[in-house]
Amino acid sequence: VLFSTRSNVDFIHELFRQALCLSFRYSEAIKTVIMCYRDWIQMSGDVPMFLQEPGDGDGSPDEPDSPSGSRRARNDSYVGAINRDQHVKAGLQNVLQVFVTSAANVFLLQVSPDYPLLLDEQVEHCKHVLNNYRYMVMHTRMDRKTWEQLLVVLFHITSQTLSGRHV
């Protein structure tokens, strides 16, 4: 149900983006989101419909199979709306780009030096994100736009970290 409509998929990604902007006092929520993205990135075999690229496979059916000669109980617009919502293909490339951009917040959030435990949490989350980035580079097919997004984000993180300014 969560990934059955475009608005639901967008809502989940926005929720995850917001979680990655939280204070490190909410470390478990941040870790859960990073691990969920990791699972999606490393998924092989039968991937969920929302991770499939638009146009992959045989496409969305226009209407459900019905036995020949049977009378349909619903009109075409109703059947079309139901079927359209059940076959959302957001695409892995889009998910990768959203993750790369959203996860950058983990690096850029400032932690007060008064709370060394929170700094340790930030370091751990940064390691997890970097491991996901590394896995993407080594094991995931990425299109040009995804590569560019990854490089831009890494450059931004590096420049902000080295300059001492954080967003």
Phi, psi and omega in degrees: 000319183298330184248022184273341179231157179300318181294325177293318178298315178298320179298316180298315180295323177292320177299315178295321178298316178297321179297324180285353176259358182291160173297154180287001170293339178256046186302321181296320178295317179297314180298319180299317180294315180299319180290327176295313176299320178302314179299319179294318182294322184268003182293136175227168182081226181282101179271152178300156183305319185292341177272350179283144179289142175302133180095347177288152176072203183267005175086176181277135177290147180284327178207153181293156177295135177226142180301142182298140178086352181277148181270132180282140181271343183241155179281170185297322182293323178293312181297319179297318180294318180295313182291323180299317182289338183272000184229051180284128176238091181286328177096136179297321180300319178295319179296318178299316181295319178295316179297312182304314183289313183293321183291341178300333179300329180299325180282328192265347179289139180270140176244133179294137178295348178288348183235077183298333178296323179291326176295320176298321178297316179299316180300316179297317179294321178298320177298317179297317180295315178299323176296321177295317177300315180298317179299318179301314182295318186276328192232355185244135175286124179238138177279175185303317182296322179292317177301314180298318179298316179298315181294319178297316181294316179297320177297316180297315178301314181297313182295321179290322180291315182290329180279345180084000178263138177235153181284000000 
